Amino acid sequence: MDRTKDPSRARTRRRRRISLFLRRNALFIAAILCLAALGGVSAFLLSGRSGEAPAGRSGDERLSEAERTNPPHEEVLTARPTEAEPAAPTPGPSPKPTVIPDMTVRPIETPPPEGTTQWNSPVKGRLIRSYAMDHLIYSKTLGQWMTHRGVDIAAPIGTEVRSIEAGTVQSVYDDDMLGTTVIIAHEGGVSSVYSGLKKDPPVKEGDAVEARGLIGYVGDTAISECSEESHLHFELLLNDIPVDPRMCVLFAEDE
């Protein structure tokens, strides 16, 4: 009988060969099986989570919206506190522009010259602005409160202006603010000032004038008082210090 054709002997040889192969390659086969098992587990985990919401999240949209609106307690506790910003100051009302008064030094009050009589006004007319060296009056032309060294006597342009008393013409000049001006020196340290005259008055420096002598005409040369009606600006000085002309001069309302 041929042994190679005996079925039982052939199966025995195959089992021996397989057993020998397994013993020789046991570590290699175990590594392949482990890798296959890990791959299967990973594939299972990935396929199982592909349709689920991320970890720590709910598939319910209402719960997701609540989480966005109200962050977890841990985030609130670990969030870095921010310093409160100071509130912006509430703007106050816009300040109104302050009118700056004329800072002319207030002169020492002086009495009228001794032994003088009441002189007549250099022009006939009413007073439209009074003497104001101890208080402020409003200037419509300059738009501010200021002092006033003399008086303003209303009179039409071209009205004759006469000296209140005999004297000598001390100066004739064009003042930047009060226009054409004539100053006459009288006895006793008294000087009279006539401003706002027409240009080129009929007197010059050094001329002697008589009481009530013609020295000029009312003009419109006083830039600082051009918003007022036409008038003569008149001042009275005692030792070069302004005094209130009404102490020594009779005006229309005083007669």
C-alpha positions in Angstrom: 0.0 0.0 0.0 1.3 3.5 -1.0 1.8 5.6 2.2 1.6 8.8 0.2 -1.9 8.1 -0.7 -3.1 7.4 2.8 -5.4 10.3 3.8 -4.8 10.1 7.5 -1.0 10.3 7.0 -1.4 13.3 4.7 -3.5 15.3 7.2 -1.0 14.5 10.0 1.8 15.9 7.9 -0.2 19.1 7.2 -0.9 19.7 10.8 2.7 19.2 11.7 3.8 21.7 9.0 1.2 24.2 10.2 2.2 23.8 13.8 5.9 24.2 12.9 5.0 27.4 10.9 3.0 28.9 13.8 5.8 28.2 16.3 8.3 29.9 14.0 6.2 32.9 13.2 4.1 33.3 16.4 5.4 36.8 17.2 4.8 38.1 13.7 1.3 36.7 13.5 0.5 38.1 17.0 1.6 41.6 15.9 -0.5 41.4 12.7 -3.5 40.4 14.8 -3.0 43.2 17.3 -2.7 45.8 14.5 -5.9 44.4 12.9 -7.7 44.6 16.2 -6.7 48.2 16.9 -7.7 49.2 13.4 -11.1 47.6 13.8 -11.7 49.3 17.1 -10.7 52.7 15.7 -12.9 52.3 12.7 -15.8 51.4 15.0 -15.3 54.4 17.2 -15.0 56.8 14.3 -18.1 55.4 12.5 -20.1 55.5 15.7 -19.4 59.2 16.5 -19.6 60.6 13.0 -23.4 61.4 13.3 -23.3 62.5 17.0 -22.9 66.0 18.4 -19.3 66.9 19.6 -18.4 65.7 23.1 -19.7 67.9 25.8 -22.4 69.2 23.4 -26.0 68.3 23.0 -27.8 67.7 19.7 -30.7 69.7 21.0 -30.6 73.2 19.4 -32.4 74.8 22.4 -29.7 73.4 24.7 -27.0 74.6 22.4 -28.5 78.1 22.3 -28.7 78.1 26.1 -25.0 77.2 26.3 -24.1 80.0 23.9 -26.2 82.5 25.9 -25.1 81.3 29.4 -21.5 80.0 29.3 -20.5 77.2 31.7 -19.9 78.2 35.3 -16.2 77.1 35.1 -15.6 79.6 32.2 -17.1 82.4 34.3 -14.9 81.5 37.3 -11.7 81.3 35.2 -12.4 84.3 33.0 -10.0 87.2 33.7 -11.8 90.1 35.3 -11.8 93.3 33.4 -11.5 96.7 35.0 -14.6 98.9 34.7 -14.1 101.8 32.4 -14.9 105.2 33.8 -18.1 106.7 32.5 -17.6 109.5 30.0 -18.3 113.0 31.6 -21.6 114.5 30.7 -20.9 117.7 28.7 -22.1 120.8 30.3 -23.7 123.7 28.6 -21.5 125.7 26.3 -20.1 128.7 28.1 -21.3 132.1 26.9 -18.5 134.4 25.6 -17.4 136.7 28.3 -17.2 140.4 27.4 -13.9 141.8 28.5 -14.3 145.3 29.8 -11.9 148.1 29.1 -9.2 147.9 31.7 -8.6 151.7 31.9 -7.2 152.6 35.3 -9.7 154.3 37.4 -8.4 157.8 38.2 -8.4 159.4 41.6 -11.6 161.4 42.1 -10.8 165.1 42.1 -13.0 168.1 43.0 -13.7 170.8 40.4 -11.2 173.6 40.1 -11.5 176.1 42.8 -12.8 179.6 41.9 -14.3 178.4 38.6 -17.7 179.3 37.4 -20.1 177.1 35.5 -19.0 177.0 31.9 -21.5 176.6 29.1 -21.6 173.4 27.0 -19.4 173.5 23.8 -22.4 172.5 21.7 -26.2 172.7 22.4 -27.6 169.2 22.8 -28.7 166.5 25.2 -26.2 164.1 26.8 -26.4 160.6 25.3 -23.6 159.0 27.2 -22.4 160.1 30.6 -19.0 160.2 32.4 -18.2 156.7 33.8 -14.8 156.1 35.3 -16.1 154.5 38.5 -18.4 152.0 36.7 -18.8 150.4 33.3 -21.2 151.4 30.5 -22.0 149.4 27.4 -20.6 150.4 24.0 -22.8 149.5 21.1 -20.0 150.1 18.6 -17.4 147.9 20.4 -19.9 145.5 21.8 -18.4 145.5 25.3 -18.6 147.1 28.7 -16.1 149.8 29.3 -15.3 153.1 31.1 -16.0 156.5 29.5 -13.6 159.4 30.2 -16.0 162.1 29.2 -19.6 162.8 28.0 -21.2 162.5 24.5 -23.4 165.5 23.5 -25.8 164.8 20.7 -25.5 167.3 17.8 -25.9 167.1 14.0 -22.8 166.8 11.8 -21.5 170.3 11.0 -22.6 171.9 14.3 -20.2 174.5 15.5 -18.0 173.5 18.5 -16.8 176.3 20.8 -14.3 176.5 23.6 -15.7 176.5 27.1 -13.2 179.1 28.2 -10.3 181.2 27.0 -7.0 179.3 26.6 -4.3 178.1 24.2 -4.5 175.2 21.8 -2.3 172.5 23.3 -2.6 170.0 20.5 -4.6 169.0 17.3 -4.4 165.4 16.2 -6.3 162.4 14.8 -6.9 159.8 17.6 -7.2 156.2 16.4 -10.4 155.7 18.3 -11.9 159.1 19.0 -11.1 160.8 15.7 -10.0 164.4 15.1 -9.3 165.9 18.5 -8.5 169.4 19.8 -7.1 170.0 23.3 -7.2 173.5 24.9 -5.2 174.4 28.0 -6.8 176.8 30.4 -5.7 178.4 33.7 -5.5 176.5 36.9 -4.3 173.2 35.3 -7.6 172.7 33.5 -7.7 171.3 30.0 -10.8 170.7 27.7 -10.8 167.9 25.1 -13.1 168.0 22.0 -13.2 164.7 19.9 -15.0 163.4 16.9 -14.6 166.7 15.0 -14.5 167.1 11.3 -11.1 166.8 9.8 -8.9 169.9 9.4 -10.3 172.1 12.2 -9.8 175.9 12.0 -7.2 176.0 14.8 -3.7 174.7 15.2 -1.3 174.0 18.0 -0.3 177.3 19.8 -3.3 179.3 18.8 -4.9 181.5 21.5 -8.7 181.1 21.6 -11.2 183.2 23.4 -14.1 182.0 25.6 -16.7 180.6 23.2 -14.3 180.8 20.3 -14.9 178.5 17.3 -12.5 175.5 17.3 -14.2 173.1 15.0 -17.3 171.3 13.8 -19.1 168.0 14.8 -17.9 165.2 12.5 -18.1 161.4 12.2 -14.4 160.6 12.7 -14.7 158.7 16.1 -14.4 155.1 15.0 -15.0 153.8 18.6 -18.4 155.6 18.8 -19.7 155.5 15.2 -22.7 153.4 16.1 -24.1 156.2 18.2 -26.0 159.1 16.7 -23.8 162.1 15.7 -22.3 163.8 18.7 -19.3 165.6 20.2 -17.1 163.6 22.7 -16.1 166.1 25.4 -13.7 165.6 28.3 -12.5 167.8 31.1 -9.0 167.3 32.7 -7.6 168.7 35.9 -3.8 168.3 36.0 -4.2 165.6 33.2 -6.6 163.6 35.3 -10.2 163.2 33.9 -13.0 164.6 36.0 -16.8 164.6 35.5 -17.6 167.6 33.2 -20.9 168.0 34.8 -19.2 169.4 37.9 -18.1 172.5 35.9 -20.1 172.6 32.7 -23.8 173.4 32.2 -25.4 171.1 29.6 -28.9 171.5 28.0 -30.7 169.5 30.7 -29.0 171.4 33.5 -30.2 174.8 32.3 
